[in-house]
Amino acid sequence: MARKFLISRIALAVALSSGVAVTVAPAPAVAQKKAKAGAFSNEFAAAAADLDKTVAEASSNPAVKAASDKAAAAQDAAAKQAAAAEVDAALGGADAKLAAAMAVASTPMDKIKLGELTRNIGVLKADPAQQHKGLVMMLESGAAQPDSLGQLQWLAGVTAYQSGDYQAAVKYLKPAYDAGYRDQQGMIDRVLADAYKRTNNSGAALQMAQQEIERAKAAGTTPSDAALRTALQAAYDAKQMAPAVDLSAQLVQYHPGPQSWSTAFQVTRALARLDAQENLDLMRLMDRTNSLASKGDYIGYIQDADPRRLPGETLRVIDKGIAAGKITAADVREARSMAQGRVSADRSSLASYEKDARASSNFATINGAADALLSYEQPAKAEELYKLALPKAGPAEKDRVLTRLGIAQADQGKFSEAERTFAQVSGNRTPVAKLWTAYVKSKTSPSAAAAPTSAAAPSS
């Protein structure tokens, strides 16, 4: 699968561009107070007061704003460096003033104000590394109020992430996340999970997201789309098929929609080793969820259905793919010709297939007729024959019969019965049955559906 970034860089940029609100007294208000615990030192107040005022007024300074906008728009290192120098000049030599203030900072209040100034100048320069440095200074000052720690840790983590220091990102994001801090954009779990991934610790990301999912279930609420996708991404990265399929099923159950189904199918086909008949029943679910989205999807379905075996279903899929503009007549000329040459005789023989099956004790005869009826969208008759075939099925055929019995029941709206049938499927067809189960559950529990999803499929 093509690489798709888990975290929106635009959303991160928004998080990084705003000032940080921390419960501390501003330097100018106490600049003349005698140094003591909880106050600024006289030396620091003298060194930092002018810079603090300049930074506080930056938003109304046209020269600073123009230079800052240029820094935000810069695309290469040279342009960023030049724009940062313009910001520094527009602030009246901020770097030199910061250095002077740093040299005399001694009290906790000095250090948190110095960190605040460093961070906010970094915002003006669009420099995540400088922002991170300032935020760490604030955290280490000992002067931040407890109700500000989560925000500071989040911002320190996300600036480390933006700077490519993923170990540091985990260092600051994890305590914020564990303490219950959640940013307004709802990104902390995704940023932390991706930082785990980039430090080769997908297991931690999976555990984190699974815990959030279980907390939601225990509270009687729907697990969030973000938590499910974060966990699914981690399971996919770790190539853990069983949890990945379970999470795919939960994603489509709780958040049904084309994008969720597309993600679930991508993951299942990538991790499960399905043969043609197993994949056919997965493609049938893609068809029923309107998830056939590409030329490859339609061609794969046509090949698995096989115009020699299921000409009616093959023609239906061909017509649907052409109508959707996903395939052309030229793409399927041979398959269409083969199916058209067989479909009339095949369809006219359905009644005799069914009659022979009901009179037979032979598994292949009964099951073959059931398959034909299912392919011609006669699920009620197919269900009856699959039930006759099931006791005669050997170990190799039982799971296939159960899968298609469940499909026939689902096609009739017998969702509870279908769910019970799919629960009996084992072996290599388990991933297919789990997604069909999620489909029928989404039909019987519409309250589980949430808002439409927008996140990308797991990236490789």
N, C-alpha and C positions, 0 to 999 in steps of 0.2 A: 504494500500500500504506500502511496505517496506520503511524504513527510508533511504533516500538518501541525502547526504550532498549537499546543494546548492552551496557552495563555494569550489573550489579546494584547498586543503591544500598545495599541491605542488606549485601552483601559488602564494599563500600567502607567502610561504617560500621564493620564489624568490624575491618578493617585499620587504621582510624584510631583506634580506641578503646583499643588496647593501648600500653603503655609501650615506649620504644625502648631496646634493650640496646646500649650502646656501650662499647667497651673503654677506659675512662678511670677514674682514681681518684676516689672521691667526695670532695667538698669537706671535710666534717667531719674526714676522716682526715688531711688535710694542712693544716688551717686555720692552724696555728701555725708551719708551715714558712716559712723565709725565701724570698722570691720569687726564682725562678730559672727557667731554661728547663725546662719539663716540670712546673712546680709552680704553685700558686695564689699570687697576690700577697696580702700580709697584709691590704691594704685590702679586696680582694674577699672573702677568707675571712671577715672580720669582718662584711661587709655581707650575705653570702649564706648563712651557716651556718644561721641560724634558719629561713629560708625553705626551704632544702633539706631540713631535718629535717621541717618541716611537710608539705611535698609528699610526702616519702617515706612519711609516716604517714597520708596522706589516705584510703587504702582502709579504715583502721580508725577513721576519724573520722565518726560518724553525721551530723553537721551538713554536712560536706563532701559525703558520699555523697548525702544527700537533695537538696542544691542541685545537684550534678552530674547526678543523675537527672532533675531538673526541666529542666536545660539541654538534655539529650539529647532530651527529649520535646517541647520548645518548637517550635511550628509557625510563628510569625511573628516578625518582627524585634523587636517590643516585648517579647514574652515571652522571647525569647532574651537580650535586653539585661538584663532584670530578673533572669533566672536567673543570668547571668554575674556580675551584681553580688552576688548571694547567695553564689556560689562564692568570689568575692573576699573577702567579709566572713568567710566560714567559714574561710578560710585566713589570717585575721588581717591583711588588707590586702595581698594578694599583689602587686597592680599597683604600689603605692608601693614595696614592697620590691624588686621587679624593677627599677624605675627607679633606685633607689639603688645596686643592685649593678651595673647597666649603666654608671653614671657612673664607677665605679672599675675596671671590668674592663680589664685591660691585657695579661695573658699569654695564650698559646694555651689553657692550661688554664682560665683565667678565662672565656674566650669560649665554650669548648665546654660548660662547666657552665652558663653563662648561657643558652645555646641550649637545653640539655636542660631547664632549669627553665621556660623560656618555652614550649617545646613541650608539656611535660607539664601545665602549667597550662592550656594551650589544649585539651588532651584533656579535662580536668575541666570546662572551659567549653563543650565541644562546638563549638569555634571553629576551623575548618580554617585560616583566615587566620593566626591566632596560631600554630597548630601549624607552618604553613609557615615563618613568620618564624623560629621557633626552630630548625627543621631546617636552614635556610639558614645561620644563625649557626654551627651545629655544623659544617657542611660547609666553611665559610669560615674556621674557627678554625685549621685546620692541625694540630689535635691528635687528630683521629679516626684510629683504626687502619685500615689498608687493608682488613681483612676486614669492616669496618663500612660502608664507603663505598656498596656496592650497596644495602644496606638503607636508609641515609640518603637516597640519591638516589631510591629508590622512594617513600619516604614523603614527601619533598619534592615529588616529581612528583604524587603522588596528592592531596596537600593543595592544591596549585595547581589541579589539575583540579576538585576539589570547590569551590574558590573561584571557578571560572569563568575562571581565567587559563591558557588552553590553551597559549599560547606558552611560559610558564614550565613547564608540565607536560611539554612536549616537551623543554625544556632539561635537565631533571633525569632524566626517564625514559629518554631515548635512551642516554646513557652507561651507565646501569645495565643496560639491555637488551643493549647491544653487548658489555658486559663479561661477560655470561652470568648476571647476577643473575635469579633467578626467585622470586617471592613464593610463599608456601605455598598460597595460594588459586589460583594460576595465572592471575592477571588482568593481569599487566603488559603482555602483548602487546595485549590488548583495550583497556586504558586508553590505551596509547600510540597505537594505531590510531585510536581515537575522537578523541583530542586532535589527531592529524594531520587527521582529517576536519573538525574544528571550526576548524582554521586553514587550511581550503581546500587541503589537501595530501594528497588521497586517493592520489596516485601514490606517495608515500613509504610510506604504510600498505600498499599493495599490494606494493611491493618488499620491505618488511620481512617480511611474511607469506610471500611466495613463497620468500624465502631460507630461512626456517625449514622450509618444506615440502621444498625441495630437499635441505637438510641431513638431514632425516629419511629421505628416499629413499636418499640416498647411504650412510647408515649402515645401510640395510636394515631400517628400522623404519617403522611406519605413521605418516604425518603426522597430527598431532593434530587433533581436531575443532575446537578453538579456532583453530588456525592456518589451517585451511581456511576457516572461517567469517569470520575476520578478513580474509583475502585476498578472499573472495567479496564481503564487504560493500564493500571498497574498490573492487573492479572494478565493482560495481553502482553505487556512488556516482558513479564516473567515466563511467558508461554505456559501458563497454568490453565489447561483447557477446562477442567471441571468448574473452578470458580468463575472463569470468564464466561462460560455458557450460562451458569446460574445468574450472573449479574446481567448478562444480555437479556435473559428472560425477565428479570425484575425491571429492567429499563423499559421494555416494551409493555409490560403489564401496567406499571405505574404511570408511564409517560408515553402512551401509544401515539404514533405519528410516523410519517414517512422517514424522517431522519433517524428516529430511534430504531425503526425496523432495519433501515439500511445499515446502521452500525452493528446491530445484532447479527445480521446475515454476513457482513464482512468478517466479523470476529469468528463466527462459527465455521465458515468456509475456510478461513485461514488456519485455524487450529485443529479442527476435526478432519479426519481422513475419511471422507465419505465416498462410497462407490456411486455408480451412476443411478441405481435405484434409490439409494438413500438421498442423494442430491435431488432427484426428481421430486421427492416429497417435500424437500426444503423449497424448491423452486415453486411448487404449488402454493406454499404458504406465502412466498414473495408475491405471487400473482394475486392472491386473495387480499393481501395488505397493500396492493398498489405500489409495490417496492421494486418492480422490474424497471430498472432505470437506465440501462446501457445496452449497447449492441451485444456485449458479451453475455449479459443476463439472458437476453432472448435466444441467442444462439445456443447457449448452454442448456436452456430449457428444451429447445427443439431437439438437440442431440440426445438428451436424456430420455425424453418422451419417445423418440424414435418413430419416424413416420411409418416404418414397417410394422410396429407393434401397436401404436396408439395414433392412427392417422387422424382421427377426429380432433383429439386434443392438440396434436401438432398443428393442424390447420388453424385452429382457433388462436393459438399462440402466435403463429405467423401473421395472421390478419391483425391481431392486436398490436404486434410490434411494428408493422408497416404503418398502421393508422397513427401510432404514437410517434412516428418519425424516427424510431430507433434502429430500424433495419430497412433495407430496400429489397425489392423483388429479386434483384440480382444476387443479393446475399444468400437467399434461401431458395434459389430456383430449383435445385435438385431435390431438396427436401419437400418443397411444395408439389413438384411433379409426382414424386413417389407417393405422398399422402393422398393427392387427388386421385391417383390411380387405384387406391385401395378403399377410400372412405365410403363410397356408396355401397359396395358389397359388405363392408364391415358393419355399417350401420343397419343394413337390412337384415343382417344375421343376428342382431342383438336378441331378438325374441327367442330364436332357437338356441342361442348360447345359454340364455337364462333357463329355458325349459330343460335342456340337457343337464345343466348344473344342478338343478333341483332334484333331478332323478338320479344323479350320480353319487357314488361314494368316493370318487377319485379327487384328491386334493387339487391337482393341477387344473382339472376341468372346472371345478367350483371357483377356485381362486382366479383363474383366467377370465371367467365370465364376470366376476365381481370387479376386476380391474377394468374391463371394457366398459361396464356400466358406470363406474366412477368417472372414467375419462369422458364419457358422453353426458356428464352432469345429471345422472340419475342416482343420487346418493341413497335414497330410501331402499331401492332394490339392491344396490351395492352393499348396503349395511346388512341386509338379510343374508346375502350369500357369504359375506365375510364371516358372519356368525356361524354359518354352516361349515366354512372352511377351517375355522380356528381349531376345533378339536382334532382335525386331521393333519394339522401343520406339524412338521418336524421342528427340531430346535433351530434349524437355519432359517425357517420361514416364519416362525411364530411372531417375531418382532415386526416383520414387514406387514403381516396381516393385521396385527394390532394397530400399527400406525395408520393404515388405510381405513380400518374400521373407525378409528377416531376421527379421521378426516371426513368420512361419510356422515358421521353423526354431527360433526361441527357444521357441515354444509347444510344440514337440515335445521340448524339452530338448537340441537340437543347438546347444549354446552356442558351441562353437568355430567351427562353420560360420557361425552367425549373426554372430559377431564379425567374421569375414572379410567377410561380405556388407555389414555396416554400414560397414566401413572404405572401401567403394567409393562410398558416398553422398557427393555434393558439393552445392554450391549452397545454396539456402535451407533445404534439409532437413538440413543438417549438424548444427545444434543438436539436432534430434530424434534423429538417428542416434547422436550422442555419448551422449545419455542412455540410449538403448537399449543401446549398447555397455557403459555402466557397469552396467546391469542384468544383462547376461549375464556380465560379469566378476565381479560380486558372487556369481553362482551358481557360477562355476567356481573362485573363490578365496575360500572362506568365511573363511580366516584373515585376510583384509583387513578383515573386519568388526570393529568396536570396540564399546565400551559404548554404550548408547542415548544419543542426544543430547538436550539440553534447551535449547539456545540458541534465540533468536528468529530468524525469517527476517530477511534484510537489510531495513533500514528505509529509507524514502524521505525 
